[in-house]
Structures are given as C-alpha cells and as structure tokens.
Amino acid sequence: MRVFVTGASGWIGSAVVDELLATGHEVSGLARSAASAAKLEAKGVEVRRGDLDDLAGIRAGAEAADAVIHLANKHDFANPAVSNAAERAAVETLGDALSGSGRPLLLASGVAGIRQGHPVTEADASPFHGPDSPRGGAENLALEYADRGVRPVSLRFSPTVHGTGDHGFIAVLSAIAREKGVSAYPGDGANRWAAVHVKDAARMVVLGLEKAPAGTRLHAVAEEGVPTKEIAEAIGRAFDLPVASVAPDDVAAHYGWIGGFFAMDLAATSAATQELLGWVPDGPTLIEDLDTGAYSGS
C-alpha cells in the first residue's frame, strides 16, 4: 500500500515508517521542517511539507494514498485547547478525504483517562466526546467514519513508548529527577503505567493497518502496568540519585505539568490486540531500558 503518515519523523512515527518500508509499503510523510524532510528523504520516503494547520495539504496527502496513519499531535501541554482543536480538525479532514473509499484511517490515541481503578481494555470506549474534550474527542470522531465508508482504527499507545532516543514522558521525568537531585514517585508509588517498546509499537501499527477491521481499538501495551515507584527507582539507579516519595498535595509543585499524569493509574491490557493481530511484543521492558542506559543521554 501507499501510506500517508503524519508525524512521520517523530519518535513513534520514525519507527512506524521503518516498519512500513521493511514490510514493502510505500510511504509519503508529512514534514514540518527541512531537517525532518531530509531525514525522511534519506529513508526513501516521499515528503509532503506542512503541519497540522495545513488542512489542504493533509487532505491532498490522504487523497493520494491507499491508507493514512495519523500520528502527529501538537502536544502543547501549556495550552491543550490548541492541541485539541488541531487534532479534531486534522481527523475530520482526513476522514472526509477518505469517505466512501473503504480505505484505512489509523490514528494515535492513548489509554490515559479512559478508566481508573482497573486496567483499560480494548472494549472500553473512550469517554471523550466533542471538540473541548482531550484530543478533541478525535478517537470517537474517527470511529464514526466507519459509517461513512472508511476503515478507522484507533491506536491507543501506552503512556510510555520507550527506547533509546525517546524524549517523551520518561525522559521528562529523568530530567526533573536530575534537576531536583532526587528521583521521586507520587504517594506510595503503587499507581501503574502501561509500557511498550517503540519497535513493538511500530509492529503493532503495521499489523493493524493490514488486519484490523473498521472500528477496532488497538492497544500498544506490552507491560500492563509498571509501578511508578519502580520507575523512580530505575531512574535513580540510572543517574545515581536518591529515591523518595512526594506527598499527593505536592505532586504538581514537584513535577509541573507532568505531575497529573505521573499520579494517575494508567494500567492497560492488550490481550484482544495480541489475539486479533498475532502480535507478540518481545522488546526490552521499561526497567530494562532504564537499567541499560537508554535514557542516559536524555
């Protein structure tokens, strides 16, 4: 297939592009900068310059492709309304472009906030609807396109998609630990984060492109939940820092914007995804990555 990928030069996107090319697909990728474009061109990717605000360009990329994998997001945590609006507009544009074609539309989502107290499963519907909700309610919006002749598939990623070169949440937590001189965890550290290695996540995405029916929710989850205390202890070992608890009332002051995420229980399962796709994650665990220096340069 000829696959149009937004976020093609990003952390997850780069791994997905590599997997697509390795399995014989052609790729066109959205690139915001000259550096991103050069990175993609070096892989043999056809580059389309633009960003999430270039809705005409996004539509053209989708119309010229056999499938779309939408991984880009502004991730403006200081102004989430901007990210939410851009995400919703992009998904609506992509869905409209593919309507009536039967072509796949895979979009990045996450397990965060869907359910508390129990691991999130693929059967759990997202509670987020409408433009003012997290991610602009994009997952539910995309799944509605199944009734309009599109094959939408939600890609729910773990809160940490880890590996060497990751600049996401674990890298942020590591930077905070070094800045504060202590690797901390919220409360008793019993709340958990689902985790997946980036290469395992990329394989799941491509298998989902090839196999998942319309309306499917897929979970890129290898570890159901790593306790935040264990994450903090591994960061402490990686940077030779003491480890301590932060009282729940002090989480926001200690961690800043990421505190709300690190204090949440974000456990999830992927049993249904593994059975549907024949996907068996086999990459390093999160703790193994931390212990072998994957974040030492972050």
Backbone hydrogen bonds in HBPLUS format (Angstrom, degrees):
<---DONOR---> <-ACCEPTOR-->    atom                        ^
c    i                          cat <-CA-CA->   ^        H-A-AA   ^      H-
h    n   atom  resd res      DA  || num        DHA   H-A  angle D-A-AA Bond
n    s   type  num  typ     dist DA aas  dist angle  dist       angle   num
A0026-GLU N   A0001-MET O   2.90 MM  25  6.14 157.9  1.95 151.0 157.8     1
A0066-ASP N   A0002-ARG O   2.73 MM  64  5.14 153.8  1.80 144.9 154.2     2
A0003-VAL N   A0026-GLU O   2.80 MM  23  6.09 170.4  1.81 151.6 152.0     3
A0028-SER N   A0003-VAL O   2.89 MM  25  6.16 161.8  1.92 150.5 152.4     4
A0004-PHE N   A0067-ALA O   2.92 MM  63  6.31 166.0  1.94 156.9 156.3     5
A0069-ILE N   A0004-PHE O   2.88 MM  65  6.26 160.9  1.91 158.3 162.6     6
A0005-VAL N   A0028-SER O   2.85 MM  23  6.27 159.4  1.89 160.2 167.0     7
A0030-LEU N   A0005-VAL O   2.97 MM  25  6.33 159.8  2.02 158.2 160.3     8
A0006-THR N   A0069-ILE O   3.09 MM  63  6.55 152.7  2.17 148.7 156.8     9
A0071-LEU N   A0006-THR O   3.17 MM  65  5.37 147.4  2.28 116.9 123.8    10
A0010-GLY N   A0007-GLY O   3.15 MM   3  5.32 163.9  2.18 110.2 114.9    11
A0014-SER N   A0010-GLY O   2.80 MM   4  5.52 158.4  1.84 138.8 143.0    12
A0016-VAL N   A0012-ILE O   2.94 MM   4  6.22 155.3  2.00 153.9 162.0    13
A0017-VAL N   A0013-GLY O   2.82 MM   4  6.02 163.0  1.85 154.8 159.0    14
A0018-ASP N   A0014-SER O   3.06 MM   4  6.27 160.2  2.10 144.7 149.9    15
A0019-GLU N   A0015-ALA O   3.04 MM   4  6.26 154.8  2.10 143.4 150.1    16
A0020-LEU N   A0016-VAL O   2.83 MM   4  6.08 158.2  1.87 154.4 160.7    17
A0021-LEU N   A0017-VAL O   2.96 MM   4  6.16 167.0  1.98 156.0 158.6    18
A0022-ALA N   A0018-ASP O   2.95 MM   4  6.08 153.9  2.02 143.2 151.0    19
A0023-THR N   A0019-GLU O   3.08 MM   4  6.21 135.1  2.29 141.3 151.5    20
A0023-THR N   A0020-LEU O   3.25 MM   3  5.30 134.5  2.47  95.4 107.3    21
A0025-HIS N   A0020-LEU O   2.98 MM   5  5.30 160.1  2.02 155.7 149.2    22
A0024-GLY N   A0021-LEU O   3.18 MM   3  5.24 164.4  2.20 106.9 109.0    23
A0046-GLU N   A0027-VAL O   3.10 MM  19  6.41 161.4  2.13 156.1 152.4    24
A0029-GLY N   A0046-GLU O   2.83 MM  17  6.27 150.8  1.91 153.8 163.3    25
A0048-ARG N   A0029-GLY O   2.84 MM  19  5.86 163.9  1.87 156.4 153.8    26
A0031-ALA N   A0048-ARG O   3.00 MM  17  6.16 152.5  2.08 142.4 146.2    27
A0050-GLY N   A0031-ALA O   2.90 MM  19  5.78 158.0  1.95 138.0 140.5    28
A0037-ALA N   A0033-SER O   2.95 MM   4  6.18 158.2  2.00 146.1 152.7    29
A0038-ALA N   A0034-ALA O   2.89 MM   4  6.10 158.4  1.94 149.3 154.5    30
A0039-LYS N   A0035-ALA O   3.06 MM   4  6.26 155.1  2.13 144.2 150.8    31
A0040-LEU N   A0036-SER O   3.07 MM   4  6.34 154.9  2.13 149.0 154.9    32
A0041-GLU N   A0037-ALA O   2.86 MM   4  6.07 164.8  1.88 154.6 159.4    33
A0042-ALA N   A0038-ALA O   3.02 MM   4  6.10 151.8  2.10 145.3 151.6    34
A0043-LYS N   A0040-LEU O   2.95 MM   3  5.29 144.2  2.08 106.3 117.1    35
A0045-VAL N   A0040-LEU O   3.10 MM   5  5.28 162.3  2.14 141.6 138.3    36
A0044-GLY N   A0041-GLU O   2.96 MM   3  5.03 153.5  2.03 104.2 112.9    37
A0054-ASP N   A0051-ASP O   3.01 MM   3  5.44 156.5  2.07 112.6 120.1    38
A0058-ILE N   A0054-ASP O   2.99 MM   4  6.30 156.5  2.04 152.4 159.7    39
A0059-ARG N   A0055-LEU O   2.92 MM   4  6.05 159.8  1.96 145.7 151.1    40
A0060-ALA N   A0056-ALA O   3.00 MM   4  6.22 159.1  2.05 144.7 150.3    41
A0061-GLY N   A0057-GLY O   2.96 MM   4  6.17 155.6  2.02 146.6 153.0    42
A0062-ALA N   A0058-ILE O   3.04 MM   4  6.31 155.6  2.10 149.2 155.2    43
A0063-GLU N   A0059-ARG O   2.90 MM   4  6.14 163.1  1.93 155.4 160.1    44
A0064-ALA N   A0060-ALA O   3.14 MM   4  6.26 140.5  2.30 142.4 151.2    45
A0065-ALA N   A0062-ALA O   3.10 MM   3  5.25 164.2  2.12 110.3 114.9    46
A0068-VAL N   A0104-PRO O   3.06 MM  36  6.23 155.8  2.12 140.1 147.8    47
A0106-LEU N   A0068-VAL O   2.87 MM  38  6.17 171.8  1.88 159.8 159.3    48
A0070-HIS N   A0106-LEU O   2.68 MM  36  6.02 168.0  1.69 166.3 164.3    49
A0108-ALA N   A0070-HIS O   2.87 MM  38  6.21 151.3  1.96 176.3 170.4    50
A0079-ASN N   A0076-ASP O   3.10 MM   3  5.39 140.0  2.26 103.5 114.4    51
A0082-VAL N   A0079-ASN O   3.05 MM   3  5.84 142.3  2.20 122.5 130.2    52
A0084-ASN N   A0080-PRO O   2.83 MM   4  6.03 166.8  1.85 160.7 164.4    53
A0085-ALA N   A0081-ALA O   3.00 MM   4  6.06 162.5  2.03 143.4 147.8    54
A0086-ALA N   A0082-VAL O   3.06 MM   4  6.22 162.8  2.09 148.7 153.6    55
A0087-GLU N   A0083-SER O   2.94 MM   4  6.07 158.5  1.99 150.4 156.5    56
A0088-ARG N   A0084-ASN O   3.04 MM   4  6.22 166.9  2.06 150.8 154.0    57
A0089-ALA N   A0085-ALA O   3.03 MM   4  6.16 163.5  2.06 148.2 153.0    58
A0090-ALA N   A0086-ALA O   2.97 MM   4  6.08 156.4  2.02 145.6 152.0    59
A0091-VAL N   A0087-GLU O   3.00 MM   4  6.21 166.1  2.02 154.6 157.8    60
A0092-GLU N   A0088-ARG O   2.96 MM   4  6.10 161.5  2.00 150.0 155.4    61
A0093-THR N   A0089-ALA O   2.98 MM   4  6.09 153.7  2.05 142.1 149.4    62
A0094-LEU N   A0090-ALA O   2.91 MM   4  6.16 161.6  1.95 151.4 156.2    63
A0095-GLY N   A0091-VAL O   2.83 MM   4  5.95 165.6  1.85 151.4 155.9    64
A0096-ASP N   A0092-GLU O   2.95 MM   4  6.03 160.5  1.98 144.3 149.8    65
A0097-ALA N   A0093-THR O   3.01 MM   4  6.16 152.9  2.08 142.7 150.4    66
A0098-LEU N   A0094-LEU O   3.09 MM   4  6.33 142.2  2.23 145.6 155.0    67
A0099-SER N   A0095-GLY O   3.00 MM   4  5.97 119.1  2.38 141.9 156.8    68
A0099-SER N   A0096-ASP O   3.38 MM   3  5.15 148.5  2.49  94.0 102.8    69
A0101-SER N   A0098-LEU O   3.04 MM   3  5.61 156.4  2.09 146.7 146.4    70
A0100-GLY N   A0148-ARG O   2.79 MM  48  5.91 142.9  1.93 138.3 147.4    71
A0102-GLY N   A0149-GLY O   2.60 MM  47  4.97 153.7  1.66 161.0 151.6    72
A0151-ARG N   A0103-ARG O   2.94 MM  48  5.66 166.5  1.96 139.4 135.9    73
A0105-LEU N   A0151-ARG O   2.97 MM  46  5.87 156.9  2.03 127.0 126.4    74
A0153-VAL N   A0105-LEU O   2.91 MM  48  6.19 151.3  1.99 147.7 146.7    75
A0107-LEU N   A0153-VAL O   3.07 MM  46  6.58 154.4  2.14 164.1 171.5    76
A0155-LEU N   A0107-LEU O   2.83 MM  48  5.73 164.4  1.86 167.7 162.2    77
A0109-SER N   A0155-LEU O   2.63 MM  46  5.43 147.0  1.74 156.5 144.9    78
A0157-PHE N   A0109-SER O   3.10 MM  48  6.18 173.3  2.11 120.4 118.3    79
A0114-ILE N   A0111-VAL O   3.47 MM   3  5.98 169.7  2.48 129.2 129.9    80
A0120-VAL N   A0267-ALA O   2.99 MM 147  6.35 163.4  2.02 129.9 127.3    81
A0269-THR N   A0120-VAL O   2.88 MM 149  6.16 161.1  1.92 164.7 163.0    82
A0124-ASP N   A0121-THR O   3.07 MM   3  5.50 158.7  2.12 110.8 117.4    83
A0133-SER N   A0130-GLY O   3.26 MM   3  5.77 168.1  2.28 118.4 121.7    84
A0136-GLY N   A0133-SER O   2.76 MM   3  4.95 137.4  1.94 141.5 137.7    85
A0137-GLY N   A0134-PRO O   3.12 MM   3  6.05 170.1  2.13 124.5 126.5    86
A0138-ALA N   A0135-ARG O   3.12 MM   3  5.76 149.2  2.22 115.2 122.3    87
A0141-LEU N   A0137-GLY O   3.05 MM   4  6.22 158.7  2.10 152.7 159.4    88
A0142-ALA N   A0138-ALA O   2.81 MM   4  5.92 164.1  1.84 150.7 154.3    89
A0143-LEU N   A0139-GLU O   3.01 MM   4  6.28 162.7  2.04 153.8 158.3    90
A0144-GLU N   A0140-ASN O   3.19 MM   4  6.36 137.2  2.39 140.1 149.8    91
A0144-GLU N   A0141-LEU O   3.20 MM   3  5.34 134.2  2.43  98.5 110.6    92
A0145-TYR N   A0142-ALA O   2.96 MM   3  5.51 151.6  2.04 113.4 121.9    93
A0146-ALA N   A0143-LEU O   3.17 MM   3  5.74 166.1  2.19 113.8 117.5    94
A0147-ASP N   A0144-GLU O   3.20 MM   3  6.07 162.2  2.23 120.5 123.8    95
A0148-ARG N   A0145-TYR O   2.90 MM   3  4.84 157.7  1.95 103.2 109.6    96
A0150-VAL N   A0145-TYR O   3.19 MM   5  5.54 139.7  2.36 148.0 149.7    97
A0215-GLY N   A0152-PRO O   2.78 MM  63  5.52 148.6  1.88 150.3 160.9    98
A0154-SER N   A0216-THR O   2.89 MM  62  6.28 161.7  1.92 164.9 166.2    99
A0218-LEU N   A0154-SER O   2.82 MM  64  5.97 174.7  1.82 163.8 165.5   100
A0156-ARG N   A0218-LEU O   2.79 MM  62  5.85 160.9  1.83 163.2 165.1   101
A0220-ALA N   A0156-ARG O   2.86 MM  64  6.02 165.2  1.88 149.7 154.8   102
A0196-VAL N   A0160-THR O   3.20 MM  36  6.66 147.1  2.31 157.9 165.3   103
A0162-HIS N   A0196-VAL O   2.95 MM  34  6.31 133.8  2.17 146.1 155.5   104
A0198-VAL N   A0162-HIS O   2.93 MM  36  5.63 154.4  2.00 169.0 161.2   105
A0166-ASP N   A0163-GLY O   3.16 MM   3  5.67 158.4  2.21 137.6 136.6   106
A0172-VAL N   A0168-GLY O   2.98 MM   4  6.27 151.8  2.06 151.8 161.0   107
A0173-LEU N   A0169-PHE O   2.86 MM   4  6.15 162.8  1.89 154.2 158.3   108
A0174-SER N   A0170-ILE O   2.90 MM   4  6.06 150.5  1.99 141.4 149.9   109
A0175-ALA N   A0171-ALA O   2.96 MM   4  6.18 152.6  2.03 143.8 150.7   110
A0176-ILE N   A0172-VAL O   2.97 MM   4  6.27 156.3  2.03 152.2 158.5   111
A0177-ALA N   A0173-LEU O   2.98 MM   4  6.18 157.4  2.04 144.9 151.1   112
A0178-ARG N   A0174-SER O   3.05 MM   4  6.34 157.0  2.11 147.5 152.9   113
A0179-GLU N   A0175-ALA O   2.94 MM   4  6.14 155.5  2.00 145.6 152.9   114
A0180-LYS N   A0176-ILE O   2.85 MM   4  6.02 161.2  1.89 155.5 159.8   115
A0181-GLY N   A0177-ALA O   2.85 MM   4  5.74 130.1  2.10 138.5 151.4   116
A0182-VAL N   A0177-ALA O   3.19 MM   5  5.14 125.7  2.50 140.1 146.9   117
A0183-SER N   A0242-PRO O   2.80 MM  59  6.12 169.8  1.81 168.8 167.2   118
A0244-ALA N   A0183-SER O   3.14 MM  61  6.45 149.2  2.24 134.2 141.2   119
A0185-TYR N   A0244-ALA O   3.05 MM  59  6.55 139.3  2.23 146.3 157.1   120
A0246-VAL N   A0185-TYR O   2.81 MM  61  5.90 149.9  1.90 159.0 159.6   121
A0189-GLY N   A0186-PRO O   2.96 MM   3  5.45 149.8  2.05 143.7 142.6   122
A0187-GLY N   A0246-VAL O   2.79 MM  59  5.68 166.0  1.81 160.2 155.6   123
A0229-LYS N   A0189-GLY O   3.10 MM  40  4.26 155.5  2.16 127.8 120.2   124
A0228-THR N   A0191-ASN O   2.85 MM  37  6.00 156.2  1.91 177.6 171.2   125
A0266-LEU N   A0192-ARG O   2.61 MM  74  5.68 148.6  1.70 176.4 171.6   126
A0193-TRP N   A0226-VAL O   3.02 MM  33  5.12 155.0  2.09 123.5 128.7   127
A0226-VAL N   A0193-TRP O   2.71 MM  33  5.12 163.6  1.74 131.1 132.3   128
A0194-ALA N   A0266-LEU O   2.89 MM  72  6.05 144.7  2.01 142.4 135.7   129
A0195-ALA N   A0223-GLU O   3.10 MM  28  5.13 152.4  2.18 138.0 144.0   130
A0222-ALA N   A0195-ALA O   2.87 MM  27  5.90 158.7  1.92 142.4 149.5   131
A0223-GLU N   A0195-ALA O   2.93 MM  28  5.13 166.1  1.94 150.8 152.8   132
A0200-ASP N   A0197-HIS O   3.08 MM   3  5.35 119.9  2.45 104.9 119.5   133
A0201-ALA N   A0197-HIS O   2.98 MM   4  6.30 158.8  2.03 155.9 162.8   134
A0202-ALA N   A0198-VAL O   2.97 MM   4  6.20 153.9  2.04 144.5 151.1   135
A0203-ARG N   A0199-LYS O   3.08 MM   4  6.31 156.8  2.13 144.0 149.5   136
A0204-MET N   A0200-ASP O   3.03 MM   4  6.32 155.1  2.10 148.5 155.3   137
A0205-VAL N   A0201-ALA O   3.02 MM   4  6.33 154.0  2.09 149.3 156.0   138
A0206-VAL N   A0202-ALA O   3.16 MM   4  6.46 164.5  2.18 153.1 155.5   139
A0207-LEU N   A0203-ARG O   2.99 MM   4  6.17 159.4  2.03 150.1 156.3   140
A0208-GLY N   A0204-MET O   2.83 MM   4  5.99 150.8  1.92 146.2 154.8   141
A0209-LEU N   A0205-VAL O   2.91 MM   4  6.25 148.6  2.01 146.2 154.8   142
A0210-GLU N   A0206-VAL O   3.11 MM   4  6.34 152.6  2.19 143.3 149.8   143
A0211-LYS N   A0207-LEU O   2.84 MM   4  5.88 141.6  1.98 148.0 158.6   144
A0212-ALA N   A0208-GLY O   2.97 MM   4  4.79 150.9  2.06 121.9 131.0   145
A0216-THR N   A0213-PRO O   3.31 MM   3  5.95 142.9  2.46 144.0 141.5   146
A0268-ALA N   A0224-GLU O   3.03 MM  44  5.09 154.5  2.10 139.0 145.6   147
A0230-GLU N   A0227-PRO O   2.97 MM   3  5.33 122.4  2.31 105.0 118.8   148
A0231-ILE N   A0227-PRO O   3.09 MM   4  6.52 151.0  2.18 147.7 156.7   149
A0232-ALA N   A0228-THR O   2.91 MM   4  6.12 163.5  1.94 147.6 151.4   150
A0233-GLU N   A0229-LYS O   2.90 MM   4  6.11 154.2  1.97 144.3 151.9   151
A0234-ALA N   A0230-GLU O   2.97 MM   4  6.15 154.1  2.04 143.6 150.0   152
A0235-ILE N   A0231-ILE O   2.95 MM   4  6.26 155.9  2.01 150.8 157.7   153
A0236-GLY N   A0232-ALA O   2.83 MM   4  6.06 154.3  1.90 146.5 154.3   154
A0237-ARG N   A0233-GLU O   2.93 MM   4  6.25 153.3  2.00 145.5 152.0   155
A0238-ALA N   A0234-ALA O   2.92 MM   4  6.13 156.7  1.98 145.4 152.1   156
A0239-PHE N   A0235-ILE O   3.08 MM   4  6.27 147.0  2.19 149.1 156.0   157
A0240-ASP N   A0236-GLY O   2.75 MM   4  5.41 103.8  2.34 140.6 156.1   158
A0241-LEU N   A0236-GLY O   2.84 MM   5  4.48 158.5  1.89 127.6 134.8   159
A0250-ASP N   A0247-ALA O   2.77 MM   3  5.29 153.3  1.84 121.0 130.1   160
A0251-VAL N   A0248-PRO O   3.40 MM   3  5.35 167.4  2.41 104.0 107.6   161
A0254-HIS N   A0250-ASP O   2.99 MM   4  6.15 156.2  2.05 154.2 161.3   162
A0255-TYR N   A0251-VAL O   2.90 MM   4  5.94 177.1  1.90 163.5 164.3   163
A0256-GLY N   A0252-ALA O   2.86 MM   4  5.10 145.6  1.98 133.4 141.7   164
A0259-GLY N   A0256-GLY O   3.01 MM   3  5.61 159.9  2.05 120.0 126.5   165
A0261-PHE N   A0258-ILE O   3.10 MM   3  5.40 126.7  2.40 104.2 117.3   166
A0262-PHE N   A0258-ILE O   3.00 MM   4  6.29 164.8  2.02 158.2 162.8   167
A0263-ALA N   A0259-GLY O   3.00 MM   4  6.07 140.1  2.17 148.0 156.6   168
A0264-MET N   A0261-PHE O   3.08 MM   3  5.31 157.3  2.13 106.9 114.1   169
A0274-GLN N   A0270-SER O   2.89 MM   4  6.11 166.5  1.91 162.1 165.3   170
A0275-GLU N   A0271-ALA O   3.03 MM   4  6.21 158.8  2.08 147.4 153.1   171
A0276-LEU N   A0272-ALA O   2.93 MM   4  6.06 163.4  1.96 149.1 153.8   172
A0277-LEU N   A0273-THR O   2.99 MM   4  6.02 170.2  2.00 154.8 157.4   173
A0278-GLY N   A0274-GLN O   2.82 MM   4  5.24 134.5  2.03 136.5 146.2   174
A0289-ASP N   A0285-THR O   2.98 MM   4  6.26 155.9  2.04 147.8 154.0   175
A0290-LEU N   A0286-LEU O   3.01 MM   4  6.34 160.6  2.05 152.5 157.6   176
A0291-ASP N   A0287-ILE O   2.83 MM   4  6.01 159.1  1.87 151.3 157.6   177
A0292-THR N   A0288-GLU O   2.94 MM   4  6.03 134.2  2.15 144.0 154.7   178
A0294-ALA N   A0289-ASP O   2.94 MM   5  5.18 158.1  1.99 162.5 156.5   179
A0293-GLY N   A0290-LEU O   3.44 MM   3  5.54 167.1  2.46 105.8 107.1   180
A0296-SER N   A0293-GLY O   3.17 MM   3  4.93 166.3  2.19 102.8 107.0   181
A0298-SER N   A0295-TYR O   3.09 MM   3  5.10 165.4  2.11 107.2 111.6   182
